[in-house]
Amino acid sequence: MSEKIRFQIESLQRTKIIMAVEAVAVNTSVMLGIYLVNRFFDETLLTTILILIGGLFGIVYALYASLGNAKRHVEIRKLEKMLD
């Protein structure tokens, strides 16, 4: 039973790391996209909307990843208490 719990803990920890890396990658991509749109396109309503949508997507994904990781953290703590 303890091996199964340890496996679950390790799996949740790996998933937390993956989600954090994905959030960083998504936000880096969004920031790069915003920079490129500002650099190479004239400021029009379309580019402003693209920048706004990209920024909102980055924020929403970061919140999604953070809340998911918080949920996993609680689950890890619960499993660690079961292990003791």
Summary of the structure (lengths in Angstrom):
residues: 84
radius of gyration: 18.7
end to end distance: 12.0
largest distance: 61.6
contacts: 211
relative contact order: 0.17
helix: 93%
strand: 0%
